[in-house]
Amino acid sequence: RQHSIYALTPDQRWLRPSLAFPLYAGTLASTMLLCLVWQPSYKMLRLQYTLVGVGLLMYRVYYYARKEWILYFIDLCFVNSILLIVSL
């Protein structure tokens, strides 16, 4: 049962530091700051969501390129993310 998915200890690969936590924490902090402190206009919100969408899409490209899964990324295409950025 050492390699079981039901083991109580997580796999060591999930405990390695990555860019995901600072990226998501920065996104959350900037969104809270933007909405609670500055009370932005529609254009400012649209810009902020566009920057977040592009940033998260670039992180996915980096992640899949680092894992050498770039064809998997292209196959999935992340159409929703691309359409979100285009629509904004």
PEPE-V101021 format. One record per residue. RES is the residue in one letter. D_FIRST is the distance of its C-alpha to the first C-alpha in whole Angstrom. Layout:
# PEPE-V101021
((RES/D_FIRST) (RES/D_FIRST))
This chain:
# PEPE-V101021
((R/0) (Q/4) (H/5) (S/5) (I/9) (Y/8) (A/7) (L/10) (T/12) (P/13) (D/13) (Q/16) (R/18) (W/19) (L/20) (R/23) (P/26) (S/28) (L/31) (A/30) (F/30) (P/34) (L/35) (Y/34) (A/35) (G/38) (T/39) (L/38) (A/41) (S/43) (T/43) (M/44) (L/47) (L/48) (C/48) (L/49) (V/51) (W/53) (Q/53) (P/53) (S/55) (Y/54) (K/54) (M/52) (L/50) (R/50) (L/50) (Q/47) (Y/45) (T/46) (L/45) (V/41) (G/41) (V/42) (G/40) (L/36) (L/37) (M/38) (Y/35) (R/33) (V/35) (Y/34) (Y/30) (Y/30) (A/33) (R/30) (K/27) (E/30) (W/29) (I/33) (L/33) (Y/31) (F/33) (I/36) (D/34) (L/33) (C/37) (F/36) (V/39) (N/39) (S/39) (I/42) (L/44) (L/44) (I/45) (V/48) (S/49) (L/49))
